[in-house]
Amino acid sequence: MVAVNTIEEAASLVSKASRIMVVGSSGGGKTTLSRAIAQRFGLQHISMDKEFFWLPGWVARERAEQRKMITATIELDRWIMDGSNPSSFDLRLPKTDVVIWVRISRIVCIWSVFKRVAKSYGKTRPDMALGCAEQWPDREFLSYIWNFEKRHAPVFIRNFELYGPQVPIFHVKSRAQARQLLDLVRAAH
């Protein structure tokens, strides 16, 4: 695993990258960050929830079909893909130039989910599949967020080491740091 230690180095890598993965907990701001970077550099923004995981009515797409779709998509020349499901890291990491790992506190993530629900309840967000209207978060989803770091960080690290040991990884640890990264990326030529 190649850690990126400064935000300036991360901004430089992101500004030169053609393929970027953005991972982290729900409510961490992956999509917001991904969209802004995609817009700045003309990358195709790919929401894994929208494109691969969900069918209308919150029906999960079959895993084999997800993998087939991901395999085809990662062959595109330029993309930024937001989504944390590590079951496809073996496909995505070898094609990735840089990973942005959003590691915002779980309190902030949960607060962000409630703000998102207040704004979008009953509507389908642009980053979700059609027919997947925003719902009130249930106990299982809140538990997923609360325990995300403990349960998923070791899996992420293991997958980074297995499938992308040469891929630089930058950890975004606060909203302020995410804004600073975006400011530096926007200023990049």
MARLUMGU-634296 format. One line per field, with one value per residue (C-alpha): residue in one letter; x, y, z. Coordinates in Angstrom, 3 decimals, padded with zeros to 6 digits. Each point is the difference from the previous one (the first is absolute). Layout:
# MARLUMGU-634296
residuo	c(A,...)
u	c(X,...)
v	c(Y,...)
w	c(Z,...)
//
This chain:
# MARLUMGU-634296
residuo	c(M,V,A,V,N,T,I,E,E,A,A,S,L,V,S,K,A,S,R,I,M,V,V,G,S,S,G,G,G,K,T,T,L,S,R,A,I,A,Q,R,F,G,L,Q,H,I,S,M,D,K,E,F,F,W,L,P,G,W,V,A,R,E,R,A,E,Q,R,K,M,I,T,A,T,I,E,L,D,R,W,I,M,D,G,S,N,P,S,S,F,D,L,R,L,P,K,T,D,V,V,I,W,V,R,I,S,R,I,V,C,I,W,S,V,F,K,R,V,A,K,S,Y,G,K,T,R,P,D,M,A,L,G,C,A,E,Q,W,P,D,R,E,F,L,S,Y,I,W,N,F,E,K,R,H,A,P,V,F,I,R,N,F,E,L,Y,G,P,Q,V,P,I,F,H,V,K,S,R,A,Q,A,R,Q,L,L,D,L,V,R,A,A,H)
u	c(000.000,001.443,-001.157,-000.249,001.094,-000.837,-003.085,002.146,001.387,-003.542,-001.261,002.892,-000.707,-003.740,000.558,002.096,-002.120,-002.244,-001.601,-000.869,-001.750,-001.763,-000.871,-001.280,-003.075,-003.482,-000.514,003.711,-000.341,001.379,-002.497,000.324,003.781,-000.138,-002.387,002.148,003.177,-001.788,-001.263,003.425,001.874,-002.646,-000.052,-003.072,-001.577,-001.181,-002.154,000.252,-003.367,-001.689,001.882,000.648,-001.576,-003.675,-002.993,-003.291,-001.676,003.266,000.394,003.644,001.473,001.503,003.696,001.117,-001.760,001.530,003.493,-000.608,-001.154,002.911,002.476,-001.302,-000.084,003.549,001.283,-001.135,002.899,-001.070,-002.206,-000.527,-001.939,-001.578,-000.958,001.484,-001.008,003.327,-001.303,001.083,003.362,001.687,-001.457,000.267,003.325,002.286,-001.585,000.093,002.527,-000.854,-002.409,-001.659,-001.081,-002.539,000.415,-002.283,-001.174,-003.027,-001.915,000.440,-000.998,-003.196,-000.835,000.539,-002.320,-002.764,000.529,-000.159,-003.220,-001.565,000.784,-000.823,-002.463,-002.270,001.984,002.615,003.364,001.988,002.647,-002.532,-001.748,-003.452,-002.720,002.304,-001.595,001.792,-001.186,000.191,003.190,-000.727,001.990,001.987,001.141,000.935,001.916,001.803,001.178,000.815,002.154,001.340,003.562,000.378,-001.500,001.124,003.373,001.832,-001.721,000.892,003.636,000.276,-001.510,002.222,003.044,-001.217,-001.351,001.572,003.226,001.366,-003.130,000.385,-002.666,-000.946,-002.059,-002.504,-000.705,-002.258,-002.392,002.577,002.632,-002.399,-000.657,003.734,000.631,-002.726,001.430,003.463,-001.421,-002.049,003.140,002.036,000.767)
v	c(000.000,003.349,002.692,003.560,002.189,003.548,001.573,001.761,-003.326,-001.424,002.956,-000.427,-003.717,000.568,002.732,-002.388,-003.126,-001.554,-002.585,000.756,-002.068,001.790,-002.255,000.453,-000.191,001.048,003.647,000.757,002.154,-002.369,001.029,003.738,-000.235,-002.288,002.250,003.084,-001.761,-001.484,003.407,001.652,-002.561,-001.263,-003.477,-002.191,-000.182,-003.516,-000.598,-003.704,000.091,001.397,-001.821,-003.447,-000.842,000.953,-000.639,001.923,-000.471,-000.663,-003.438,-001.081,-000.919,-003.497,-000.029,-001.675,002.669,002.751,-001.365,-000.292,003.635,001.220,-001.934,001.750,003.448,-000.026,-000.370,003.567,002.423,002.593,-000.413,000.737,-002.737,000.476,-003.084,-002.029,-003.575,-001.853,-003.018,001.772,001.350,-002.856,001.424,003.729,000.465,-001.278,002.581,002.884,002.858,001.303,-000.825,002.629,-001.661,002.191,-000.751,002.610,-000.652,-002.215,002.731,002.329,-002.817,-000.762,003.702,000.352,-002.916,001.599,003.339,-001.809,-001.760,003.285,001.505,-002.966,-002.249,-001.796,001.229,-001.818,001.747,000.444,-002.462,-002.804,-002.376,001.003,-001.108,000.004,002.810,001.354,-001.823,000.598,-001.774,-003.199,-001.430,-002.304,002.900,002.165,-002.941,-000.439,003.622,-000.114,-003.118,000.756,000.840,-002.957,-002.533,001.287,001.711,-003.333,-001.426,003.103,-000.134,-003.704,000.596,003.032,-002.137,-002.915,001.760,003.468,000.102,002.630,002.217,003.206,000.470,003.311,000.068,002.855,000.327,003.056,002.171,002.802,-002.257,-001.043,003.700,000.709,-002.896,001.298,003.537,-001.283,-002.265,002.868,002.135,-002.723,000.547)
w	c(000.000,-001.083,002.427,-001.273,002.902,-001.056,-001.449,-002.585,-001.210,-000.105,-002.052,-002.436,-000.420,-000.417,-002.587,-002.134,000.503,-002.616,002.295,003.612,002.682,002.866,002.922,003.548,002.179,-001.034,000.886,-000.309,-003.102,-002.642,-002.652,000.603,-000.225,-003.050,-001.899,000.614,-001.168,-003.010,-001.028,000.412,-002.099,-002.398,001.511,-000.241,003.463,000.783,003.078,000.751,001.782,-003.102,-002.729,001.466,003.344,-000.041,-002.214,000.447,003.372,001.841,-001.583,000.074,-003.366,-000.201,000.980,-003.251,-002.050,002.173,-000.618,-003.740,-000.144,002.151,-002.179,-003.120,001.631,001.384,-003.555,-000.753,-000.335,002.582,003.060,003.661,001.752,003.397,001.923,002.798,-000.645,000.340,-001.930,-003.196,001.203,-001.882,-003.223,000.692,001.806,-002.792,-002.332,002.513,000.038,003.482,002.853,002.148,003.244,001.798,003.713,001.566,003.581,000.370,001.842,-002.989,-002.395,001.926,000.286,-003.765,-000.730,002.082,-001.779,-003.350,000.997,001.156,-003.393,-002.247,001.849,-002.457,-003.003,-002.048,000.246,-003.242,001.223,000.598,-002.386,-001.210,002.386,003.042,001.964,003.069,003.106,003.710,001.178,001.881,002.893,-002.324,-002.198,002.988,001.495,-003.327,000.175,003.721,-000.405,-003.481,001.010,002.360,-002.407,-003.380,000.467,000.488,-003.102,-002.028,001.113,-000.819,-003.456,-000.644,000.783,-002.133,-003.080,-000.049,001.990,-002.409,000.056,002.039,002.689,001.579,003.210,000.283,003.726,000.250,-001.983,000.192,-001.514,-002.779,-000.760,000.014,-002.400,-002.316,000.148,-000.960,-002.717,-001.449,-000.105,-001.745,-003.671)
//
